[in-house]
Amino acid sequence: MAISFCTSLHTKGLTPLPGPGPRQCKYTGQSVRALPIRILTVGKKRSRGAQLVVDEYIAKLKHYCSVDDVQIRSNPRNAHDLRAQVDDEDSAIMNLIRPDDWVVMLDENGQDIGSEQMAELVGDAGNTGASRLSFCIGGPYGHGQQLRERANLSIRLSTLVLNHQIALLVLMEQLYRVSNVVWGLSRGWLWILDAFSCS
């Protein structure tokens, strides 16, 4: 699915927010391919409330692209050794990643990223030749070595350490927010459109 992104805010009858002045939109005159998104989360069973919020965001995101939410049980082999636990979780994640996935690892030591950079990440992923955009959220002891070597990008959503359920909710909200920017145009996202204002 390819959707043309930018039109002038003025043609929509909207007034750009005050700021340092418009810059050329990265996606002006281009179609942005909407990759399917897969979110791999390692952890215990989700709370009912968290699952309701995730399901709500998935329903919203499906207007733009397909979304696959995959839960991987923490410590799948009940290992007593922490290193063995991380290795088992690592193998479970790697078994779900295809060679042509664009893999984004969420990690507390990853690159700081704001909403504007997330929008560029999602938009740029469509130009990589990848068939799917996969986000990986690790378990309580982090990611294993295989995923660290395989990931195309490592990001963090906050300088705070977030448990897997909170990280998932923040990720889902950001994906929905940037999907409106990259594949749609919504009055509610003017603050981010200002960063991508089209002339």
Sequence and secondary structure as in RCSB ss.txt:
>XXXX:A:sequence
MAISFCTSLHTKGLTPLPGPGPRQCKYTGQSVRALPIRILTVGKKRSRGAQLVVDEYIAKLKHYCSVDDVQIRSN
PRNAHDLRAQVDDEDSAIMNLIRPDDWVVMLDENGQDIGSEQMAELVGDAGNTGASRLSFCIGGPYGHGQQLRER
ANLSIRLSTLVLNHQIALLVLMEQLYRVSNVVWGLSRGWLWILDAFSCS
>XXXX:A:secstr
 EEE    GGGGT    SSS     TTTT EEE   EEEEEEES   HHHHHHHHHHHHHHTTTS EEEEEEESS
TT  SSHHHHHHHHHHHHHTT  TTEEEEEEEEEEEE  HHHHHHHHHHHTTTT SEEEEEE BTTB  HHHHHH
 SEEEES SS   HHHHHHHHHHHHHHHHHHHT   GGGHHHHGGG   
